[in-house]
Amino acid sequence: MKLDAGKSSWEELVGINGGVATQIIMRENPRVKARTVAEGSAVTDNFRCDRVLVFVDNQNTVTEVPVIG
C-alpha cells in the first residue's frame, strides 16, 4: 500500500497573500510546516521534506512558487 505524500509545490499561490498561502499549504499537505520569508533573505540550503518556505515581497505577496525543501 502506497501512502499519499501530499502536494509538493503550489504554483497557484504566486501573487496571493503569504499568510493565506501558508495556511493553504499546511491544509493541503499536513506533513509540512510552511512559513513566510522575505524575498532576498538568507536561508539554509539544506533540504527538509517537512518544510516549505514561502517567499514574499514587502507587501506580503508570494513572489516564488512555494515548494517542499
N, CA, C and O of each residue as an XYZ file, in Angstrom:
276
protein
N       0.842     -1.180      0.000
C       0.000      0.000      0.000
C       0.887      1.242      0.000
O       1.798      1.363      0.818
N       0.614      2.159     -0.919
C       1.385      3.395     -1.021
C       0.656      4.512     -0.276
O      -0.543      4.716     -0.471
N       1.374      5.225      0.568
C       0.799      6.361      1.283
C       0.906      7.604      0.424
O       1.935      7.834     -0.210
N      -0.141      8.402      0.396
C      -0.121      9.656     -0.346
C       0.745     10.656      0.402
O       0.478     10.993      1.556
N       1.785     11.122     -0.272
C       2.714     12.058      0.354
C       2.165     13.478      0.372
O       2.744     14.346      1.026
N       1.076     13.736     -0.321
C       0.523     15.083     -0.377
C       1.188     15.919     -1.446
O       2.094     15.460     -2.141
N       0.747     17.106     -1.565
C       1.256     18.030     -2.563
C       2.667     18.483     -2.228
O       3.030     18.556     -1.054
N       3.477     18.793     -3.258
C       4.860     19.224     -3.010
C       5.187     20.597     -3.585
O       6.241     21.150     -3.271
N       4.313     21.165     -4.419
C       4.527     22.530     -4.931
C       3.169     23.189     -5.156
O       2.155     22.523     -5.361
N       3.186     24.526     -5.110
C       1.941     25.298     -5.153
C       2.089     26.508     -6.070
O       2.111     27.643     -5.594
N       2.191     26.280     -7.366
C       2.361     27.380     -8.316
C       1.176     28.333     -8.346
O       1.332     29.502     -8.699
N       0.002     27.853     -7.984
C      -1.198     28.690     -7.990
C      -1.200     29.743     -6.888
O      -2.061     30.622     -6.887
N      -0.255     29.676     -5.949
C      -0.230     30.629     -4.838
C       0.608     31.877     -5.113
O       0.579     32.818     -4.319
N       1.343     31.905     -6.204
C       2.133     33.095     -6.543
C       1.168     34.263     -6.753
O       0.206     34.160     -7.514
N       1.440     35.365     -6.072
C       0.619     36.561     -6.210
C      -0.413     36.750     -5.116
O      -1.071     37.789     -5.064
N      -0.572     35.754     -4.229
C      -1.548     35.932     -3.153
C      -0.835     36.285     -1.847
O       0.394     36.289     -1.786
N      -1.599     36.576     -0.824
C      -1.073     36.933      0.491
C      -0.292     35.761      1.095
O      -0.753     34.620      1.047
N       0.875     36.034      1.656
C       1.734     34.999      2.215
C       1.115     34.232      3.365
O       1.290     33.017      3.456
N       0.399     34.907      4.239
C      -0.256     34.228      5.358
C      -1.335     33.265      4.889
O      -1.467     32.158      5.409
N      -2.093     33.697      3.911
C      -3.119     32.829      3.335
C      -2.449     31.630      2.673
O      -2.913     30.498      2.809
N      -1.354     31.883      1.956
C      -0.634     30.810      1.265
C      -0.140     29.750      2.246
O      -0.270     28.556      1.976
N       0.422     30.166      3.378
C       0.927     29.179      4.342
C      -0.205     28.306      4.878
O      -0.021     27.105      5.073
N      -1.350     28.890      5.114
C      -2.495     28.118      5.608
C      -2.965     27.102      4.560
O      -3.274     25.960      4.898
N      -3.019     27.515      3.299
C      -3.425     26.610      2.219
C      -2.440     25.448      2.111
O      -2.846     24.293      1.988
N      -1.151     25.759      2.159
C      -0.123     24.720      2.039
C      -0.262     23.689      3.151
O      -0.244     22.487      2.888
N      -0.400     24.143      4.375
C      -0.480     23.209      5.508
C      -1.796     22.436      5.519
O      -1.856     21.326      6.047
N      -2.847     23.010      4.943
C      -4.112     22.285      4.826
C      -4.006     21.208      3.744
O      -4.500     20.093      3.917
N      -3.353     21.552      2.617
C      -3.247     20.606      1.510
C      -2.197     19.532      1.741
O      -2.275     18.458      1.145
N      -1.210     19.805      2.600
C      -0.211     18.799      2.954
C       0.110     18.947      4.438
O       1.019     19.693      4.803
N      -0.624     18.248      5.290
C      -0.424     18.388      6.737
C       0.922     17.859      7.242
O       1.229     17.999      8.426
N       1.711     17.266      6.380
C       3.033     16.772      6.778
C       4.106     17.859      6.766
O       5.241     17.612      7.176
N       3.754     19.066      6.297
C       4.750     20.136      6.211
C       4.363     21.315      7.088
O       3.196     21.504      7.431
N       5.368     22.100      7.440
C       5.188     23.370      8.143
C       5.622     24.455      7.165
O       6.762     24.448      6.700
N       4.739     25.372      6.853
C       5.054     26.466      5.938
C       5.251     27.748      6.720
O       4.568     27.992      7.715
N       6.197     28.576      6.261
C       6.392     29.883      6.893
C       6.818     30.888      5.833
O       7.442     30.531      4.834
N       6.474     32.138      6.063
C       6.853     33.182      5.123
C       8.269     33.658      5.410
O       8.723     33.674      6.554
N       8.954     34.046      4.334
C      10.316     34.556      4.402
C      10.398     35.728      3.434
O       9.930     35.633      2.299
N      10.986     36.821      3.875
C      11.148     37.984      2.985
C      12.069     37.613      1.835
O      13.136     37.036      2.044
N      11.645     37.954      0.594
C      12.490     37.638     -0.556
C      13.849     38.306     -0.385
O      13.944     39.439      0.087
N      14.886     37.597     -0.772
C      16.242     38.096     -0.616
C      16.885     37.744      0.707
O      18.075     37.988      0.902
N      16.111     37.171      1.625
C      16.669     36.771      2.921
C      17.594     35.573      2.753
O      17.404     34.739      1.868
N      18.588     35.508      3.614
C      19.473     34.343      3.618
C      18.735     33.177      4.270
O      18.153     33.328      5.344
N      18.761     32.023      3.625
C      18.149     30.819      4.179
C      19.130     29.664      4.030
O      20.008     29.691      3.168
N      18.977     28.662      4.866
C      19.845     27.495      4.748
C      19.499     26.738      3.479
O      18.359     26.770      3.015
N      20.497     26.055      2.921
C      20.254     25.327      1.673
C      20.074     23.832      1.899
O      20.093     23.054      0.946
N      19.898     23.423      3.161
C      19.660     22.005      3.412
C      18.216     21.651      3.063
O      17.293     22.424      3.321
N      18.038     20.473      2.475
C      16.704     20.025      2.081
C      15.991     19.421      3.282
O      16.555     18.604      4.009
N      14.745     19.835      3.478
C      13.915     19.257      4.540
C      12.557     18.917      3.937
O      11.888     19.775      3.363
N      12.168     17.675      4.071
C      10.911     17.223      3.473
C       9.683     17.662      4.268
O       8.554     17.372      3.873
N       9.894     18.354      5.378
C       8.775     18.828      6.192
C       8.676     20.349      6.233
O       8.019     20.911      7.109
N       9.334     21.013      5.277
C       9.389     22.480      5.307
C       9.031     23.058      3.944
O       9.432     22.536      2.903
N       8.267     24.150      3.975
C       8.001     24.943      2.778
C       8.249     26.400      3.132
O       7.593     26.954      4.015
N       9.194     27.013      2.442
C       9.447     28.443      2.625
C       8.629     29.192      1.587
O       8.681     28.886      0.395
N       7.880     30.169      2.052
C       7.018     30.967      1.182
C       7.638     32.356      1.092
O       7.553     33.142      2.036
N       8.257     32.652     -0.036
C       8.941     33.934     -0.208
C       7.935     35.018     -0.568
O       7.126     34.866     -1.483
N       8.010     36.121      0.182
C       7.074     37.232     -0.001
C       7.831     38.536     -0.181
O       8.968     38.678      0.268
N       7.181     39.489     -0.847
C       7.762     40.823     -1.014
C       7.362     41.705      0.167
O       6.785     41.219      1.140
N       7.667     42.991      0.082
C       7.385     43.893      1.207
C       5.893     44.167      1.404
O       5.504     44.823      2.370
N       5.064     43.671      0.497
C       3.612     43.788      0.664
C       2.990     42.446      1.063
O       1.772     42.274      1.017
N       3.852     41.497      1.456
C       3.461     40.161      1.899
C       2.766     39.364      0.793
O       1.863     38.571      1.060
N       3.202     39.585     -0.454
C       2.677     38.853     -1.599
C       3.680     37.777     -1.999
O       4.877     38.050     -2.087
N       3.205     36.560     -2.243
C       4.063     35.445     -2.633
C       4.722     35.757     -3.984
O       4.043     36.099     -4.952
N       6.055     35.634     -4.032
C       6.799     36.007     -5.244
C       7.407     34.825     -5.990
O       7.813     34.970     -7.143
N       7.477     33.654     -5.350
C       8.049     32.459     -5.985
C       7.133     31.277     -5.710
O       6.369     31.282     -4.745
N       7.214     30.270     -6.560
C       6.422     29.060     -6.348
C       6.901     28.365     -5.063
O       8.063     27.964     -4.985
N       6.042     28.218     -4.075
C       6.435     27.501     -2.866
C       6.590     26.000     -3.160
O       5.725     25.383     -3.782
N       7.718     25.427     -2.695
C       7.980     24.006     -2.879
C       8.535     23.424     -1.587
O       9.121     24.135     -0.771
N       8.343     22.128     -1.417
C       8.934     21.458     -0.260
C      10.437     21.510     -0.375
O      10.987     21.328     -1.461
N      11.097     21.753      0.718
C      12.559     21.761      0.709
C      13.079     22.555      1.824
O      14.294     22.678      1.980
